[in-house]
Amino acid sequence: MTYQSAQQAFLAGGLIAYPTEAVFGVGCDPDNKQSLERLLAMKQRDPNKGLILLASSFEQLMPYIDHTRLTPDMISAMLSQWPNGVTQVVPKAVNLAPLLSGQFESIAVRVTDQPDVVALCDSVGRPIVSTSANLSGVEPATTWQKLDPQLIEQLDYVIKGTTLGFDKPSTIIDAISGQCYR
């Protein structure tokens, strides 16, 4: 599998399906407003809900978060949860696109070591938007073979890798308060 095709689709504003820890995700370039709008329309997702950013490193997430509101101890605690399986809600950067954060003053972020996602994020030098690869209200696909044909028609690229085998979607916690949302 070549990541060049996935990279080209990402940089061209395409929507990409890819394996995560437990399910297949679908995402796009977080810096491309048209891609974000297209993703939300395809998913039939309320733009007020906000989205998750999935990255190969904490450094890739820095432009999207307000790290001035995180103490060194908070950052250390965040990093101890990664990679994998834990999405953390953090203060959003001042100029963050509203489609990423929805109605919130925060952004949900996660660092993974899923090799396909790591390769894509490293090749484009930034995170990918991550939401489950399904229409709202429908069970997410756990393999690329189980992707909804209606969804596949609207995708620009599918990374045909495998999930890390987690048995449930990521836990979502508030990085400042420790509150668990999921």
Accessible surface in RSA format (square Angstrom, percent):
REM  Atomic radii and reference values for relative SASA: ProtOr
REM  Chains: A
REM  Algorithm: Lee & Richards
REM  Probe-radius: 1.40
REM  Slices: 20
REM RES _ NUM      All-atoms   Total-Side   Main-Chain    Non-polar    All polar
REM                ABS   REL    ABS   REL    ABS   REL    ABS   REL    ABS   REL
RES MET A   1   122.86  63.6  42.97  28.4  79.89 190.2  51.71  44.0  71.15  94.3
RES THR A   2    85.12  60.5  77.68  78.8   7.44  17.7  79.90 107.3   5.22   7.9
RES TYR A   3    66.57  31.1  62.50  35.6   4.08  10.6  47.21  35.5  19.37  23.9
RES GLN A   4   113.95  63.7 108.32  79.2   5.63  13.4  27.02  57.5  86.93  65.9
RES SER A   5    45.78  38.7  41.52  55.4   4.26   9.8  11.51  24.5  34.27  48.0
RES ALA A   6     0.00   0.0   0.00   0.0   0.00   0.0   0.00   0.0   0.00   0.0
RES GLN A   7    47.82  26.7  47.82  34.9   0.00   0.0   2.59   5.5  45.22  34.3
RES GLN A   8   104.17  58.2  98.59  72.1   5.58  13.3  39.75  84.6  64.42  48.9
RES ALA A   9    14.75  13.6   6.67  10.3   8.08  18.4  14.02  19.7   0.73   1.9
RES PHE A  10     0.18   0.1   0.03   0.0   0.15   0.4   0.03   0.0   0.15   0.4
RES LEU A  11    93.06  51.8  65.02  46.5  28.04  70.5  65.89  46.3  27.17  73.1
RES ALA A  12    89.75  82.5  47.20  72.8  42.55  96.8  59.97  84.4  29.78  78.9
RES GLY A  13    10.83  13.4   0.00   N/A  10.83  13.4   4.79  13.1   6.04  13.5
RES GLY A  14     5.02   6.2   0.00   N/A   5.02   6.2   5.01  13.7   0.01   0.0
RES LEU A  15     0.12   0.1   0.12   0.1   0.00   0.0   0.12   0.1   0.00   0.0
RES ILE A  16     0.00   0.0   0.00   0.0   0.00   0.0   0.00   0.0   0.00   0.0
RES ALA A  17     0.00   0.0   0.00   0.0   0.00   0.0   0.00   0.0   0.00   0.0
RES TYR A  18     0.67   0.3   0.67   0.4   0.00   0.0   0.67   0.5   0.00   0.0
RES PRO A  19     0.00   0.0   0.00   0.0   0.00   0.0   0.00   0.0   0.00   0.0
RES THR A  20     6.83   4.9   6.79   6.9   0.04   0.1   2.50   3.4   4.34   6.6
RES GLU A  21     4.39   2.5   4.39   3.3   0.00   0.0   2.76   5.3   1.63   1.3
RES ALA A  22     9.74   9.0   3.20   4.9   6.54  14.9   3.20   4.5   6.54  17.3
RES VAL A  23    20.56  13.5  20.56  18.6   0.00   0.0  20.56  17.9   0.00   0.0
RES PHE A  24     0.06   0.0   0.06   0.0   0.00   0.0   0.06   0.0   0.00   0.0
RES GLY A  25     0.96   1.2   0.00   N/A   0.96   1.2   0.96   2.6   0.00   0.0
RES VAL A  26     0.00   0.0   0.00   0.0   0.00   0.0   0.00   0.0   0.00   0.0
RES GLY A  27     0.00   0.0   0.00   N/A   0.00   0.0   0.00   0.0   0.00   0.0
RES CYS A  28     0.00   0.0   0.00   0.0   0.00   0.0   0.00   0.0   0.00   0.0
RES ASP A  29    10.17   7.1  10.17  10.1   0.00   0.0   0.07   0.2  10.10  10.1
RES PRO A  30     1.77   1.3   0.00   0.0   1.77   6.4   0.00   0.0   1.77  11.0
RES ASP A  31    91.27  63.9  53.85  53.6  37.42  88.5  32.83  77.3  58.45  58.3
RES ASN A  32    37.91  26.1  33.42  32.3   4.49  10.8   7.55  18.2  30.36  29.3
RES LYS A  33   126.35  61.6 121.12  74.3   5.23  12.5  70.30  63.3  56.05  59.7
RES GLN A  34   129.72  72.5 124.98  91.3   4.75  11.3  59.71 127.1  70.01  53.1
RES SER A  35     2.24   1.9   0.80   1.1   1.44   3.3   0.32   0.7   1.92   2.7
RES LEU A  36     1.08   0.6   1.08   0.8   0.00   0.0   1.08   0.8   0.00   0.0
RES GLU A  37    76.88  44.1  70.36  53.2   6.52  15.5  31.02  60.0  45.86  37.4
RES ARG A  38    94.64  39.7  87.79  44.8   6.85  16.3  54.59  74.6  40.05  24.3
RES LEU A  39     0.27   0.2   0.27   0.2   0.00   0.0   0.27   0.2   0.00   0.0
RES LEU A  40    12.32   6.9  10.91   7.8   1.41   3.5  11.25   7.9   1.07   2.9
RES ALA A  41    74.89  68.9  50.98  78.7  23.92  54.4  62.78  88.4  12.12  32.1
RES MET A  42     7.13   3.7   0.93   0.6   6.20  14.8   5.20   4.4   1.93   2.6
RES LYS A  43     5.55   2.7   5.55   3.4   0.00   0.0   0.72   0.6   4.83   5.1
RES GLN A  44   120.80  67.5  93.50  68.3  27.30  65.0  41.19  87.7  79.60  60.4
RES ARG A  45    55.70  23.4  46.54  23.7   9.16  21.8   2.94   4.0  52.76  32.0
RES ASP A  46    71.70  50.2  60.63  60.3  11.07  26.2  27.95  65.8  43.75  43.6
RES PRO A  47    66.72  48.6  63.93  58.3   2.78  10.1  64.41  53.2   2.31  14.4
RES ASN A  48    79.37  54.7  79.27  76.6   0.10   0.2   6.11  14.7  73.27  70.8
RES LYS A  49   121.64  59.3 104.40  64.1  17.25  41.1  60.83  54.8  60.81  64.8
RES GLY A  50     6.50   8.0   0.00   N/A   6.50   8.0   5.09  14.0   1.41   3.2
RES LEU A  51     6.35   3.5   0.37   0.3   5.98  15.0   3.22   2.3   3.13   8.4
RES ILE A  52    29.31  16.7  29.07  21.7   0.24   0.6  29.07  20.9   0.24   0.6
RES LEU A  53     0.00   0.0   0.00   0.0   0.00   0.0   0.00   0.0   0.00   0.0
RES LEU A  54     0.03   0.0   0.03   0.0   0.00   0.0   0.03   0.0   0.00   0.0
RES ALA A  55     0.00   0.0   0.00   0.0   0.00   0.0   0.00   0.0   0.00   0.0
RES SER A  56    21.47  18.1   2.88   3.8  18.59  42.8   1.91   4.1  19.56  27.4
RES SER A  57    34.17  28.9  30.85  41.2   3.32   7.7  28.42  60.5   5.75   8.1
RES PHE A  58    19.80   9.9  16.61  10.3   3.19   8.3  16.61  10.1   3.19   9.1
RES GLU A  59   123.51  70.9 113.68  86.0   9.83  23.4  63.31 122.5  60.20  49.1
RES GLN A  60    23.61  13.2  16.09  11.8   7.51  17.9  16.16  34.4   7.45   5.6
RES LEU A  61     0.00   0.0   0.00   0.0   0.00   0.0   0.00   0.0   0.00   0.0
RES MET A  62    57.11  29.6  53.96  35.7   3.14   7.5  54.00  45.9   3.11   4.1
RES PRO A  63    95.68  69.7  65.28  59.5  30.40 110.5  78.72  65.0  16.96 105.4
RES TYR A  64    13.82   6.5  13.82   7.9   0.00   0.0   9.44   7.1   4.38   5.4
RES ILE A  65     4.91   2.8   0.00   0.0   4.91  11.8   0.00   0.0   4.91  13.3
RES ASP A  66    26.10  18.3  21.80  21.7   4.29  10.2   6.51  15.3  19.59  19.5
RES HIS A  67    75.91  41.5  71.05  49.4   4.86  12.4  34.18  35.2  41.73  48.6
RES THR A  68   116.50  82.9  79.46  80.6  37.04  88.3  76.03 102.1  40.47  61.2
RES ARG A  69   134.10  56.3 115.90  59.1  18.20  43.3  46.30  63.3  87.79  53.2
RES LEU A  70    10.93   6.1   0.00   0.0  10.93  27.5   0.77   0.5  10.15  27.3
RES THR A  71    65.03  46.3  61.75  62.6   3.27   7.8  62.32  83.7   2.70   4.1
RES PRO A  72   111.22  81.1 102.89  93.8   8.33  30.3 106.82  88.2   4.40  27.4
RES ASP A  73   117.69  82.4 112.12 111.6   5.57  13.2  31.84  74.9  85.86  85.6
RES MET A  74    48.93  25.3  45.71  30.3   3.22   7.7  48.90  41.6   0.03   0.0
RES ILE A  75    40.16  22.9  40.16  29.9   0.00   0.0  40.16  28.9   0.00   0.0
RES SER A  76    67.60  57.1  60.41  80.6   7.19  16.6  25.95  55.3  41.65  58.4
RES ALA A  77    56.07  51.6  48.12  74.3   7.95  18.1  54.87  77.3   1.20   3.2
RES MET A  78     1.92   1.0   0.87   0.6   1.05   2.5   1.55   1.3   0.37   0.5
RES LEU A  79    79.13  44.1  69.86  50.0   9.27  23.3  70.24  49.3   8.89  23.9
RES SER A  80    89.61  75.7  48.13  64.2  41.48  95.6  49.10 104.6  40.51  56.8
RES GLN A  81    77.44  43.3  64.68  47.3  12.77  30.4   8.13  17.3  69.31  52.6
RES TRP A  82    24.77   9.9   5.25   2.5  19.52  45.8   6.45   3.4  18.32  29.7
RES PRO A  83    65.04  47.4  52.25  47.6  12.79  46.5  52.25  43.1  12.79  79.5
RES ASN A  84    26.80  18.5  19.86  19.2   6.95  16.7   4.59  11.0  22.21  21.5
RES GLY A  85    10.40  12.8   0.00   N/A  10.40  12.8   5.87  16.1   4.53  10.1
RES VAL A  86    25.16  16.6  25.16  22.8   0.00   0.0  25.16  21.9   0.00   0.0
RES THR A  87     0.00   0.0   0.00   0.0   0.00   0.0   0.00   0.0   0.00   0.0
RES GLN A  88     2.20   1.2   2.20   1.6   0.00   0.0   0.00   0.0   2.20   1.7
RES VAL A  89    21.97  14.5  20.59  18.6   1.38   3.3  20.59  17.9   1.38   3.7
RES VAL A  90     1.50   1.0   0.00   0.0   1.50   3.6   1.50   1.3   0.00   0.0
RES PRO A  91     5.81   4.2   2.77   2.5   3.04  11.0   5.03   4.2   0.78   4.8
RES LYS A  92    38.08  18.6  32.47  19.9   5.62  13.4  11.80  10.6  26.28  28.0
RES ALA A  93    17.22  15.8  15.94  24.6   1.28   2.9  17.22  24.3   0.00   0.0
RES VAL A  94   132.97  87.5 103.83  94.0  29.14  70.2 110.38  95.9  22.59  61.3
RES ASN A  95   142.87  98.5 111.30 107.6  31.57  76.0  39.16  94.2 103.71 100.2
RES LEU A  96    18.39  10.2   4.71   3.4  13.68  34.4   9.12   6.4   9.27  24.9
RES ALA A  97    35.50  32.6  26.77  41.3   8.73  19.9  31.80  44.8   3.70   9.8
RES PRO A  98   100.32  73.1  97.95  89.3   2.38   8.6  98.25  81.1   2.07  12.9
RES LEU A  99    32.82  18.3  32.37  23.2   0.46   1.1  32.52  22.8   0.31   0.8
RES LEU A 100     2.46   1.4   1.93   1.4   0.53   1.3   1.93   1.4   0.53   1.4
RES SER A 101     2.00   1.7   0.00   0.0   2.00   4.6   1.28   2.7   0.72   1.0
RES GLY A 102    14.16  17.5   0.00   N/A  14.16  17.5   2.92   8.0  11.24  25.2
RES GLN A 103   125.54  70.2  89.24  65.2  36.30  86.4  32.33  68.8  93.21  70.7
RES PHE A 104    90.09  45.1  86.31  53.5   3.78   9.8  89.38  54.2   0.71   2.0
RES GLU A 105   128.92  74.0 121.30  91.8   7.62  18.1  60.17 116.4  68.75  56.1
RES SER A 106    27.81  23.5  25.80  34.4   2.01   4.6  14.46  30.8  13.35  18.7
RES ILE A 107     2.97   1.7   0.20   0.1   2.77   6.7   2.97   2.1   0.00   0.0
RES ALA A 108    16.76  15.4  13.88  21.4   2.88   6.6  13.88  19.5   2.88   7.6
RES VAL A 109     0.00   0.0   0.00   0.0   0.00   0.0   0.00   0.0   0.00   0.0
RES ARG A 110    11.64   4.9  11.64   5.9   0.00   0.0   0.00   0.0  11.64   7.1
RES VAL A 111    12.84   8.4  12.84  11.6   0.00   0.0  12.84  11.2   0.00   0.0
RES THR A 112     2.10   1.5   0.04   0.0   2.06   4.9   0.02   0.0   2.08   3.1
RES ASP A 113    71.45  50.0  60.98  60.7  10.47  24.8  24.65  58.0  46.80  46.7
RES GLN A 114     2.26   1.3   2.26   1.7   0.00   0.0   0.00   0.0   2.26   1.7
RES PRO A 115    83.22  60.6  76.02  69.3   7.20  26.2  80.08  66.1   3.14  19.5
RES ASP A 116    15.65  11.0  15.65  15.6   0.00   0.0   0.05   0.1  15.60  15.6
RES VAL A 117     0.77   0.5   0.62   0.6   0.16   0.4   0.77   0.7   0.00   0.0
RES VAL A 118    39.53  26.0  39.53  35.8   0.00   0.0  39.53  34.3   0.00   0.0
RES ALA A 119    28.44  26.2  18.57  28.7   9.87  22.5  25.71  36.2   2.73   7.2
RES LEU A 120     1.15   0.6   1.15   0.8   0.00   0.0   1.15   0.8   0.00   0.0
RES CYS A 121     0.23   0.2   0.14   0.2   0.09   0.2   0.09   0.2   0.14   0.1
RES ASP A 122    86.22  60.4  62.51  62.2  23.70  56.0  28.05  66.0  58.16  58.0
RES SER A 123    46.91  39.6  18.74  25.0  28.17  64.9  30.05  64.0  16.86  23.6
RES VAL A 124    15.80  10.4   0.48   0.4  15.32  36.9   5.36   4.7  10.44  28.3
RES GLY A 125    53.37  65.8   0.00   N/A  53.37  65.8  27.89  76.5  25.48  57.1
RES ARG A 126    59.02  24.8  58.88  30.0   0.14   0.3   9.91  13.5  49.11  29.8
RES PRO A 127     0.00   0.0   0.00   0.0   0.00   0.0   0.00   0.0   0.00   0.0
RES ILE A 128     0.77   0.4   0.77   0.6   0.00   0.0   0.77   0.6   0.00   0.0
RES VAL A 129     0.00   0.0   0.00   0.0   0.00   0.0   0.00   0.0   0.00   0.0
RES SER A 130     7.10   6.0   5.71   7.6   1.38   3.2   0.03   0.1   7.07   9.9
RES THR A 131    13.89   9.9   4.74   4.8   9.15  21.8  11.00  14.8   2.89   4.4
RES SER A 132    35.59  30.1  27.03  36.1   8.55  19.7  14.43  30.7  21.16  29.6
RES ALA A 133     1.65   1.5   0.00   0.0   1.65   3.7   0.00   0.0   1.65   4.4
RES ASN A 134    10.90   7.5  10.19   9.8   0.71   1.7   2.12   5.1   8.77   8.5
RES LEU A 135    17.27   9.6  16.92  12.1   0.35   0.9  16.92  11.9   0.35   0.9
RES SER A 136    52.30  44.2  30.04  40.1  22.25  51.3  29.70  63.3  22.59  31.6
RES GLY A 137    89.57 110.5   0.00   N/A  89.57 110.5  44.38 121.8  45.19 101.2
RES VAL A 138    76.38  50.3  68.49  62.0   7.89  19.0  73.41  63.8   2.96   8.0
RES GLU A 139   151.75  87.1 137.56 104.1  14.19  33.8  63.49 122.8  88.26  72.1
RES PRO A 140    36.05  26.3  25.40  23.2  10.65  38.7  25.40  21.0  10.65  66.2
RES ALA A 141     8.38   7.7   1.99   3.1   6.39  14.5   7.67  10.8   0.71   1.9
RES THR A 142    60.95  43.4  56.79  57.6   4.17   9.9  49.94  67.1  11.01  16.6
RES THR A 143    49.30  35.1  48.00  48.7   1.31   3.1  47.93  64.4   1.37   2.1
RES TRP A 144    77.52  31.1  76.10  36.8   1.42   3.3  66.43  35.4  11.09  18.0
RES GLN A 145   122.87  68.7  89.80  65.6  33.07  78.7  48.16 102.5  74.70  56.7
RES LYS A 146   139.66  68.1 115.41  70.8  24.25  57.7  77.03  69.3  62.63  66.7
RES LEU A 147     6.30   3.5   0.36   0.3   5.93  14.9   0.36   0.3   5.93  16.0
RES ASP A 148    41.13  28.8  35.10  34.9   6.04  14.3  16.35  38.5  24.78  24.7
RES PRO A 149   100.02  72.9  97.88  89.2   2.14   7.8  99.29  82.0   0.74   4.6
RES GLN A 150    97.93  54.8  94.22  68.9   3.71   8.8  29.49  62.8  68.44  51.9
RES LEU A 151     0.00   0.0   0.00   0.0   0.00   0.0   0.00   0.0   0.00   0.0
RES ILE A 152    75.70  43.1  70.41  52.5   5.29  12.7  70.41  50.7   5.29  14.4
RES GLU A 153   145.16  83.3 107.41  81.3  37.74  89.9  44.10  85.3 101.06  82.5
RES GLN A 154    69.77  39.0  62.94  46.0   6.83  16.3  32.94  70.1  36.83  27.9
RES LEU A 155    21.75  12.1   1.48   1.1  20.27  51.0   1.48   1.0  20.27  54.6
RES ASP A 156    70.75  49.6  40.51  40.3  30.24  71.5  14.86  35.0  55.89  55.7
RES TYR A 157    55.11  25.7  48.87  27.8   6.24  16.2  37.92  28.5  17.19  21.2
RES VAL A 158    28.13  18.5  17.99  16.3  10.14  24.4  17.99  15.6  10.14  27.5
RES ILE A 159     0.00   0.0   0.00   0.0   0.00   0.0   0.00   0.0   0.00   0.0
RES LYS A 160   125.96  61.5 101.19  62.1  24.77  59.0  52.22  47.0  73.74  78.6
RES GLY A 161    14.48  17.9   0.00   N/A  14.48  17.9  13.20  36.2   1.28   2.9
RES THR A 162   108.68  77.3 101.66 103.1   7.02  16.7  75.54 101.5  33.14  50.1
RES THR A 163    27.71  19.7  13.69  13.9  14.02  33.4   0.00   0.0  27.71  41.9
RES LEU A 164    64.95  36.2  34.88  25.0  30.07  75.6  39.43  27.7  25.51  68.7
RES GLY A 165    61.13  75.4   0.00   N/A  61.13  75.4  33.05  90.7  28.08  62.9
RES PHE A 166    83.88  42.0  68.07  42.2  15.81  41.1  75.25  45.6   8.62  24.7
RES ASP A 167   140.07  98.1  99.81  99.3  40.26  95.2  48.19 113.4  91.88  91.6
RES LYS A 168   130.12  63.5 125.75  77.2   4.36  10.4  80.78  72.7  49.33  52.5
RES PRO A 169    61.47  44.8  53.68  48.9   7.80  28.3  56.30  46.5   5.18  32.2
RES SER A 170    11.10   9.4   2.38   3.2   8.71  20.1   3.87   8.2   7.23  10.1
RES THR A 171    38.73  27.5  36.65  37.2   2.08   5.0  20.41  27.4  18.32  27.7
RES ILE A 172    28.09  16.0  28.09  20.9   0.00   0.0  28.09  20.2   0.00   0.0
RES ILE A 173    30.46  17.3  30.46  22.7   0.00   0.0  30.46  21.9   0.00   0.0
RES ASP A 174    25.99  18.2  25.54  25.4   0.44   1.0   0.00   0.0  25.99  25.9
RES ALA A 175    15.82  14.5   0.00   0.0  15.82  36.0   3.02   4.3  12.80  33.9
RES ILE A 176    78.28  44.5  55.26  41.2  23.01  55.5  55.26  39.8  23.01  62.4
RES SER A 177    80.17  67.7  39.64  52.9  40.52  93.4  48.53 103.3  31.63  44.3
RES GLY A 178    51.12  63.0   0.00   N/A  51.12  63.0  30.17  82.8  20.95  46.9
RES GLN A 179   103.04  57.6  92.53  67.6  10.51  25.0  34.57  73.6  68.47  51.9
RES CYS A 180    78.32  59.2  52.44  58.5  25.88  60.8  29.55  74.9  48.78  52.6
RES TYR A 181   110.77  51.7  73.95  42.1  36.82  95.8  61.26  46.0  49.51  61.0
RES ARG A 182   131.64  55.3 101.01  51.5  30.64  72.9  85.05 116.2  46.60  28.2
END  Absolute sums over single chains surface
CHAIN  1 A     8494.6       6641.1       1853.6       4776.4       3718.3
END  Absolute sums over all chains
TOTAL          8494.6       6641.1       1853.6       4776.4       3718.3
